């Protein structure tokens, strides 16, 4: 995904109330072609409500949603035709075979009759369902049912794929497979998924938006998120290190902490990184640089910090 990729989903000032209580408070976001966006938040943050509005399943009280340039409220048929949705509760008919259900889904999405066979074959290939077509959905494992759920969302080749908690309830092996599938989908479509799992963000998302009590309180890449509120720096191992004072005297270095006889933590400002210069000096003076590891905060810690900052 590049910054010049076309915008496929645009949301402006979205508001939703239940009774007199406002639960979504004027949120705005964009999604570009080839991007996987993670909508992150605690349970009850408003993620599912937001995704239901993005698909047209729930009407907002105010705000605008555009999908590939089509206004969802004014041109719902054109907008919805470019969207695939997997809700948290799988929309499956458990008594149907995989083939029959996906053909049914293709017809619902108005795939031309002459294209349904090819669409079915390609979708099963992409979702790893080639050998499951004749199986009854209710007999499949949870992971394979999740694959069928994703298959029904993509059989009409939508530009925007919306997934609500796509790995909830799966075992580690199934989670790995579904994440790989989502990452592959992100190469050809735009994907937005809700999750409360930090590992999901780190492994498959290009960008993250954090929701908290119906507000979007943070947006940025997962890499940027790891740097949020933290000190930039790295840990370097020098087998023949110089005096500590020599490292402290290096340009752009703010602080040096000696962690062991050969390991040092180097802190620097956000806008400059002296690691390349340090490695060049190490080679020049024979300090025997063995390893350099950037400092990274755990996403769990960053998430808690961001949401706690919002409360205070």
Order of alpha helices (4+ residues) and beta strands (2+ residues): beta-beta-beta-alpha-beta-beta-alpha-beta-alpha-alpha-alpha-beta-alpha-beta-alpha-beta-beta-alpha-beta-alpha-beta-beta-alpha-beta-alpha
